[in-house]
Amino acid sequence: MGHAGMAATVVRYLRSAGHPGSATSPAGVDAHPRPELRAVGDDERAPIDPAEFRSVMGNFASGVTVITAPAAEGEDTPAGFACQSFASLSLDPPLVTFMVARTSTTWPRIARAGVFCVNILGAEQGLLCRAFAVSGADKFAGVVHHPAPVTGSPQLDAVPAWIDCRIHAVHTGGDHLIVVGRVEAMGAAGEDGPLLFHKGKFGRLSQ
């Protein structure tokens, strides 16, 4: 299945399951028209070398999260992946967003679950991030977690903060999908500084 086909399949599933972001958006939330999901055409590609793009964008330091979801029906293990493309989006209603590659094999599992938990990593959790960045491995092996209070998504122990969400909408963004989540519960467990990612390396805030 191509990128456009994968994206369209995800959106069809969300609509059929009645998730927000389809024609059945929650009361009080405007359902704005959205463009059809499709692959980027050759005539739309900017003359920018991908390596240069990655190098320049690497100057922007970001936090690091692990996005998790409970095992969907017929699955034995929960889903999760490391994600640095995360941000708060709206205060009223409370919305957050993360970006995921269309080629991700974890995203369809999160889409099927319809919910997710954002686990914000602390400065000492670089190894935990790396465990969730690999593909095909048992990412939860040896990782202590418990169900988030509303959605049951895995809330990782010892993370400084967590955000429990339901999928609200999914938009296309080039070779990525833009996932919007409606916040159902959240909490901060400690005062640890954040794990940062800058120019391909982990870092931390200096005091």
C-alpha positions as CSV (number, residue, x, y, z in Angstrom):
1,M,0.0,0.0,0.0
2,G,1.4,3.4,-0.9
3,H,1.7,6.4,1.4
4,A,-1.5,8.0,0.2
5,G,-3.4,4.7,0.5
6,M,-2.1,4.1,4.0
7,A,-3.2,7.6,5.1
8,A,-6.6,7.2,3.5
9,T,-7.1,3.8,5.2
10,V,-6.4,5.3,8.6
11,V,-8.8,8.2,8.1
12,R,-11.5,5.8,6.8
13,Y,-11.0,3.7,9.9
14,L,-11.3,6.6,12.3
15,R,-14.5,7.8,10.6
16,S,-16.1,4.3,10.6
17,A,-15.2,4.0,14.3
18,G,-16.8,7.3,15.1
19,H,-13.7,9.0,16.4
20,P,-13.6,12.8,16.6
21,G,-12.2,14.4,13.5
22,S,-14.8,12.7,11.3
23,A,-18.3,13.9,10.6
24,T,-19.2,13.2,14.3
25,S,-16.9,15.7,16.0
26,P,-17.8,16.5,19.6
27,A,-20.2,19.3,20.3
28,G,-18.5,22.6,20.5
29,V,-15.7,21.7,18.2
30,D,-16.0,23.0,14.6
31,A,-15.4,20.3,11.9
32,H,-13.4,22.3,9.4
33,P,-13.1,21.0,5.8
34,R,-9.9,19.1,5.3
35,P,-8.0,18.3,2.1
36,E,-8.0,14.8,0.7
37,L,-5.0,12.7,1.8
38,R,-2.6,12.2,-1.1
39,A,1.1,11.7,-1.9
40,V,3.2,14.8,-2.7
41,G,3.5,15.3,-6.4
42,D,6.9,15.6,-8.2
43,D,6.0,19.1,-9.2
44,E,5.5,20.1,-5.6
45,R,8.9,19.1,-4.4
46,A,11.1,22.1,-3.4
47,P,14.7,22.0,-4.7
48,I,16.1,21.4,-1.2
49,D,18.5,18.5,-0.6
50,P,17.0,16.2,2.1
51,A,20.4,16.0,3.9
52,E,20.6,19.8,4.1
53,F,17.0,20.0,5.3
54,R,17.7,17.5,8.1
55,S,21.0,19.3,9.0
56,V,19.4,22.8,9.2
57,M,16.3,21.6,11.1
58,G,18.6,19.8,13.6
59,N,19.5,23.2,15.0
60,F,16.1,23.3,16.6
61,A,16.2,21.6,20.0
62,S,13.1,19.6,20.9
63,G,11.9,17.6,23.8
64,V,11.5,13.8,23.5
65,T,8.4,11.7,24.2
66,V,7.2,8.1,23.9
67,I,3.7,7.8,22.4
68,T,2.0,4.6,23.6
69,A,-1.4,2.9,23.0
70,P,-3.0,-0.2,24.5
71,A,-3.1,-3.4,22.6
72,A,-6.1,-3.3,20.2
73,E,-8.5,-6.3,19.8
74,G,-6.6,-9.3,18.6
75,E,-3.2,-7.9,19.6
76,D,-1.0,-9.3,22.5
77,T,1.2,-6.3,23.3
78,P,0.7,-2.5,23.5
79,A,2.2,-0.2,20.9
80,G,4.7,2.6,21.3
81,F,7.3,4.7,19.6
82,A,9.8,7.5,20.4
83,C,8.6,10.9,19.1
84,Q,10.2,14.3,19.2
85,S,7.6,16.0,16.9
86,F,5.1,16.8,19.7
87,A,3.5,20.0,20.8
88,S,0.6,21.5,22.7
89,L,-2.0,22.8,20.3
90,S,-5.1,24.3,22.0
91,L,-6.2,25.3,25.4
92,D,-10.0,25.2,24.8
93,P,-10.6,22.5,23.9
94,P,-7.4,21.0,25.3
95,L,-5.6,19.5,22.3
96,V,-2.1,18.2,21.6
97,T,-0.5,17.1,18.4
98,F,2.3,14.8,17.3
99,M,3.7,13.9,13.8
100,V,4.4,10.4,12.6
101,A,5.8,9.1,9.4
102,R,3.3,7.5,7.0
103,T,5.7,4.5,6.8
104,S,5.5,3.9,10.5
105,T,4.4,0.3,11.4
106,T,3.4,1.4,14.9
107,W,1.0,4.2,13.9
108,P,-1.7,1.9,12.4
109,R,-1.9,0.1,15.8
110,I,-2.4,3.3,17.6
111,A,-5.0,4.3,15.1
112,R,-6.9,1.1,15.7
113,A,-6.8,1.7,19.5
114,G,-8.1,5.2,19.0
115,V,-6.3,6.5,22.0
116,F,-2.8,7.2,23.1
117,C,-0.6,8.5,26.0
118,V,2.2,11.0,25.6
119,N,5.0,10.1,28.0
120,I,7.4,13.1,28.3
121,L,10.9,11.8,29.0
122,G,13.3,13.2,31.6
123,A,17.0,14.0,31.2
124,E,18.2,10.6,32.4
125,Q,15.9,8.6,30.1
126,G,17.9,8.5,26.9
127,L,18.1,4.6,27.0
128,L,14.4,4.4,27.4
129,C,14.0,6.6,24.3
130,R,16.4,4.4,22.3
131,A,14.4,1.3,23.3
132,F,11.3,2.8,21.7
133,A,13.1,4.0,18.7
134,V,14.0,0.6,17.3
135,S,11.7,-1.2,14.9
136,G,10.5,-4.8,15.3
137,A,11.7,-5.4,18.9
138,D,9.7,-5.9,22.0
139,K,9.8,-2.3,23.1
140,F,8.1,-2.9,26.4
141,A,10.4,-5.6,27.6
142,G,11.5,-4.7,31.1
143,V,9.7,-1.4,31.0
144,V,7.4,-0.8,34.0
145,H,4.1,0.8,33.1
146,H,0.5,1.0,34.2
147,P,-2.8,2.0,32.5
148,A,-3.4,5.7,32.1
149,P,-6.6,6.7,34.0
150,V,-9.0,7.3,31.2
151,T,-7.9,5.5,28.0
152,G,-5.8,2.6,29.6
153,S,-2.8,3.5,27.4
154,P,0.6,2.6,28.9
155,Q,1.8,5.2,31.3
156,L,5.5,4.7,31.7
157,D,6.8,4.8,35.3
158,A,9.3,7.5,36.3
159,V,8.5,9.9,33.5
160,P,8.3,13.6,34.5
161,A,4.9,14.1,32.9
162,W,2.2,12.2,30.9
163,I,-0.9,13.2,28.9
164,D,-3.8,10.8,28.3
165,C,-5.6,11.4,25.0
166,R,-8.2,10.2,22.5
167,I,-7.6,10.7,18.8
168,H,-9.4,13.8,17.7
169,A,-8.3,14.3,14.1
170,V,-5.7,13.1,11.6
171,H,-4.3,15.4,8.8
172,T,-1.9,14.9,6.0
173,G,1.5,16.6,6.2
174,G,3.8,15.5,3.3
175,D,5.4,12.3,4.2
176,H,4.0,12.5,7.7
177,L,0.6,12.4,9.4
178,I,-0.4,15.1,11.8
179,V,-2.3,13.5,14.7
180,V,-4.4,15.7,17.0
181,G,-5.4,14.3,20.4
182,R,-8.0,15.6,22.8
183,V,-6.6,15.5,26.4
184,E,-8.6,13.5,28.8
185,A,-6.2,13.4,31.8
186,M,-2.7,14.5,32.5
187,G,-0.2,14.8,35.3
188,A,3.4,15.7,36.3
189,A,5.2,13.4,38.7
190,G,8.5,15.1,39.3
191,E,10.9,18.0,38.9
192,D,13.4,16.3,36.6
193,G,14.6,18.4,33.7
194,P,13.6,17.3,30.1
195,L,15.5,15.1,27.8
196,L,16.4,17.2,24.8
197,F,17.3,16.3,21.2
198,H,19.6,18.6,19.3
199,K,21.7,17.9,16.1
200,G,21.2,14.2,16.4
201,K,22.3,13.9,20.0
202,F,20.6,13.9,23.4
203,G,21.2,16.8,25.7
204,R,19.9,18.5,28.8
205,L,19.3,22.0,30.2
206,S,22.3,23.5,32.0
207,Q,21.6,25.0,35.4
